[in-house]
Amino acid sequence: MTDTFAPPKTLTAPKVGIVSLGCPKALVDSERILTQLRSEGYEISGSYDNADVVLVNTCGFLDSARTESLDAIGEAIKENGKVIVTGCLGKDAELIRQTHPQVLAVTGPQQYEQVVNAVHEVVPPRHDPYVDLVPPQGLRLTPRHYAYLKISEGCNNRCTFCIIPSLRGDLVSRPANRVLMEAESLVKAGVKELLVISQDTSAYGVDVKYAESQYKGRAVKARFLDLARELGQLGAWVRMHYVYPYPHVDEVIPLMAEGAILPYLDIPFQHAAPGVLKAMKRPGNQIKVLERIRSWRAICPDLTLRSTFIVGFPGETEADFQYLLDWLTEAQIDRLGCFKYEPVKGATANDLPGAVPEEVKQERWERLMAHQQAISAARLQAKVGRTIEVIVDEVDEEGAVARSKGDAPEIDGNVYLNGDTALKPGDIVSAKVVHADEYDMWAERV
C-alpha cells in the first residue's frame, strides 16, 4: 500500500492597505510599519476593495492637515470599513473617535509595535518562515532610485508656532552605525539619492553626546559632520533637509564643495525680522546669517539654499514684513516655500497679541511670492548655457522629467529633457541648460 500525500492548502495572505499623509518623516514611519507587516506575511494592497484592513497615517500639525486626515479616515471607513489610525493626529484620539467612532484602533506617532499589534487583532498574520518576503532594504513608498533616510526622532526646540515636541517628543538620535548600515543597504538595492531627514537634522547626536558606534571596524560618532562625511563615501547623491543653522553647519560646506554630498541645504529660517523671530523663539541675528551665507557661497559657489517662511505671524508689522523682503533680496534664497500663519491647537503662539487679519496675510503672501519669483527666475537664468548633472524621475512619450542637484523631489523644480525617451528613472546624466523660468529648467543631454 502506497501512502499518498495531499498538497498543503495555500492560505491566502492577509492584505493591508495604507494611506500615508503629511511630511517625509511620516512617510518613513509608514515604510517601517509596512516592512514589519510584510516580514510577517502580510501583502500590501493598492486599493480599498482588496484590503482586509486599512491603515491611515495622519498629520496633525495644522488645522488644514487635521481636516485632511479626518477626511481620509472617513473615506477609508466608507470604502473599506476596517480602519486603524496612527500618526501625529493619533495623539488626539478623542477627536478621532468622536468624529469617526467606527475606527478599530488609534495610536500616536512612532508607535510601530502598537500599530502592528492592532493589525494582528483585526487580521492575524499567516506567516511562512521559509519564504523571504522582505528585501534587505525594507519596503519603500518612494520610487526605487531615491529614499528618505531618517536619522532621529523628535525635537528639542520650542518654537512657539510648533507642536512637534508634544506630538513626537524630544530629540532621539539613531546610532550612527544603524543609519549607515541602512544607507548602505539602500544604495546596494539601487537607490541613487539619499534624502537625509529628521525634525532637526543638524542637532543629530546632541542627545547622546555624539556617542560612537562601530561601523566597518571603526568608531563613528553620531555627529552631523561625521555622518555627512560617511554618507558621502557611499557613491549616492546625499541631500540634507531640515538643517537648523547652528554654527557647526559651516563645517559641512567644504564637503559640498568637494562633491562628497550635494551642494544643497534646506534651512527653515521662517522669518528675518528680529522681533518676529524672538516671538517665534528662533535665532534672531539674521545679519550674521547673511554673512554666513556669503561665506558658504564663497566656499561652494554652486550651493542651493531652500527655506520656508511664515507671513502673518502674530505681531508682524508692515515694517517687519518689508524687512523680510529686503533680507530675501540680500540672501538670494534659491528655493522658497511660504505659509500664511495658521493657529495650531496647542501652540503657545496662539496666546500672542497682535493677530494679523486674514486679508493682510493673503496680501503679504502674494507679495512675498512675487518677490521670490523674480529672485528665483534670475538665479535659474544664470544657469542657462551651463552643463549640469541631473537625475531622471520619469520618462514618457514626450521625454524625461529630471532634477538637478539643486532640486529635491516633490518640493522643488524640475529639469525637462523634451524628446529624450531613451532614459529611465534613476539615470544620472549630463545636460546643457537651454531655457529656464521661475521654477524649472529645460535642458538637452550632452
Buried (B, 14 or more C-beta within 10 A) or exposed (E): EEEEEEEEEEEEBBBBBBBBBBBBBBBBBBBBBBBBBBBBBBBBBEEBEEBBBBBBBBBBBBEEBBEBBBEBBBBBBEBBEBBBBBBBBBBBBEBBEEBBEEBBBBBBBBBBEBBBEBBBEBBEBEBEEEEEBBEEBBBBBBBEBBBBBBBBBBBBBEBBBBBBBEBBBEBBBBBBBEBBBBBBBBBEBEBBBBBBBBBBBBBBBBBBEBBBBEBEEEEBBBBBBBBBBBBBEBEBBBBBBBBBBEEEBBBBBEBBBEEBBBBBBBBBBBBBBBBBBBBBBBBBEBEEBBEBBEEBBEEBEBBBBBBBBBBBBBBBEEEBBEBBBEBBEBBBBBBBBBBBBBBBEEBBBEEBEEBBEEEBBEBBBEBBBEBBBEBBBEBBBEBBEEEBBBBBBEBEEEBBBBBBBBBBBEEBBBBBBBEBEEBEBBBBBEBEBEBBEBBBBBBBBE
